[in-house]
Amino acid sequence: MRTDAPVLSLRGATKRFGGLVAVNDLDFDVAEHEVMGLIGPNGSGKSTTLNLISGALPPTSGGIALRGTPIENLPAQEIARKGVARTFQLVRLLPSMSVLDNVRAGAVFGHRRRWGAEAETHALRMLKLVGLDRRAHAHTGELTYIDTKRVELARVLASDPEVLLLDEWLAGLNPTELEEGIALIRRLRDDGRTIVLVEHVMDAIRSLCDACVVMSSGAKIAEGTPDEVLSDPEVIRAYLGDDDDA
Ligand SMILES: Nc1ncnc2c1ncn2[C@@H]1O[C@H](COP(=O)(O)OP(=O)(O)OP(=O)(O)O)[C@@H](O)[C@H]1O
């Protein structure tokens, strides 16, 4: 049954590394079918927040819920099985396996498990979605950089995630690839996927996000539409580099 409850919610999420508070009392909700941009200057805590959501790191305190069910104390594998899938800043593929086998692994081990012929059909469908079905039998080592990113995206999509976490998926692309990459994420958005996007490319934020949360020194300093937050004086100040004054 559908409800208006958020798919993902963070309440007071906090992560300390010794004396450093990398994520400080963070609250936000992500609604179903929403693309939420998590932005902020370098070192503001975005990747750590994704690590808390995906279970790569346990929070020091605070709650994280997936469709109202607490997940903050679960191991990463369990959170993935519940439907939170992520890409990494450095693409992680199995280099000795074909493109198709990498994507099939996502279908077999992910949130909604598929086996045998069904897993293969689904993997091929995901490869088509990211524009790589013609390279299904290539080895990942033969691919261009953007194509390795496409494989990684197809692999996480193959698990039918409830929430997709994209950690700077567009980083390192040249201008032509960037246009293709933005168009691809827009297609996912148009398919109604729920996405949290950590991104430095502001054109992507402007054109893809329904809402943004802006972090600085671990804390949320603004929340709203991309236009609202990007014209907020505090956000502009944080990006200009004096975010460590507080
Ligand atoms: N495992 C860790 N141990 C200690 N400190 C850490 C660890 N991971 C992150 N930090 C620190 O936490 C702070 C937030 O880092 P984080 O990588 O989350 O920021 P970010 O916003 O993702 O930055 P970037 O945009 O550069 O990727 C930084 O000061 C960083 O040095």
The ligand as an SDF file (V2000), in Angstrom:
LIG
                    3D

 31 33  0  0  0  0  0  0  0  0999 V2000
   37.0580    7.4180    7.8930 N   0  0  0  0  0  0  0  0  0  0  0  0
   37.3210    8.6680    8.2970 C   0  0  0  0  0  0  0  0  0  0  0  0
   38.1320    8.9070    9.3610 N   0  0  0  0  0  0  0  0  0  0  0  0
   38.3840   10.1660    9.7760 C   0  0  0  0  0  0  0  0  0  0  0  0
   37.8820   11.2890    9.1980 N   0  0  0  0  0  0  0  0  0  0  0  0
   37.0770   11.1060    8.1280 C   0  0  0  0  0  0  0  0  0  0  0  0
   36.7580    9.8130    7.6120 C   0  0  0  0  0  0  0  0  0  0  0  0
   35.9360    9.9500    6.5400 N   0  0  0  0  0  0  0  0  0  0  0  0
   35.7430   11.2850    6.3830 C   0  0  0  0  0  0  0  0  0  0  0  0
   36.4390   11.9630    7.3380 N   0  0  0  0  0  0  0  0  0  0  0  0
   36.4350   13.4280    7.5140 C   0  0  0  0  0  0  0  0  0  0  0  0
   35.0760   13.8250    7.6340 O   0  0  0  0  0  0  0  0  0  0  0  0
   34.8770   15.0790    6.9860 C   0  0  0  0  0  0  0  0  0  0  0  0
   33.7700   14.9290    5.9460 C   0  0  0  0  0  0  0  0  0  0  0  0
   34.2740   14.1550    4.8580 O   0  0  0  0  0  0  0  0  0  0  0  0
   33.3750   13.6790    3.6240 P   0  0  0  0  0  0  0  0  0  0  0  0
   34.2530   12.8230    2.7560 O   0  0  0  0  0  0  0  0  0  0  0  0
   32.1190   13.1010    4.1280 O   0  0  0  0  0  0  0  0  0  0  0  0
   33.0720   15.0560    2.9130 O   0  0  0  0  0  0  0  0  0  0  0  0
   32.4860   15.3220    1.4520 P   0  0  0  0  0  0  0  0  0  0  0  0
   31.5130   16.4260    1.6060 O   0  0  0  0  0  0  0  0  0  0  0  0
   31.9940   14.0650    0.8640 O   0  0  0  0  0  0  0  0  0  0  0  0
   33.7580   15.8300    0.6760 O   0  0  0  0  0  0  0  0  0  0  0  0
   34.1190   15.7230   -0.9180 P   0  0  0  0  0  0  0  0  0  0  0  0
   33.1660   16.6170   -1.6190 O   0  0  0  0  0  0  0  0  0  0  0  0
   35.5240   16.2460   -0.9470 O   0  0  0  0  0  0  0  0  0  0  0  0
   34.0100   14.2690   -1.3090 O   0  0  0  0  0  0  0  0  0  0  0  0
   36.2130   15.5020    6.4020 C   0  0  0  0  0  0  0  0  0  0  0  0
   36.8320   16.3830    7.3260 O   0  0  0  0  0  0  0  0  0  0  0  0
   36.9680   14.1900    6.3030 C   0  0  0  0  0  0  0  0  0  0  0  0
   38.3490   14.3970    6.4120 O   0  0  0  0  0  0  0  0  0  0  0  0
  1  2  1  0
  2  3  1  0
  2  7  2  0
  3  4  2  0
  4  5  1  0
  5  6  2  0
  6  7  1  0
  6 10  1  0
  7  8  1  0
  8  9  2  0
  9 10  1  0
 10 11  1  0
 11 12  1  0
 11 30  1  0
 12 13  1  0
 13 14  1  0
 13 28  1  0
 14 15  1  0
 15 16  1  0
 16 17  2  0
 16 18  1  0
 16 19  1  0
 19 20  1  0
 20 21  2  0
 20 22  1  0
 20 23  1  0
 23 24  1  0
 24 25  2  0
 24 26  1  0
 24 27  1  0
 28 29  1  0
 28 30  1  0
 30 31  1  0
M  END
$$$$
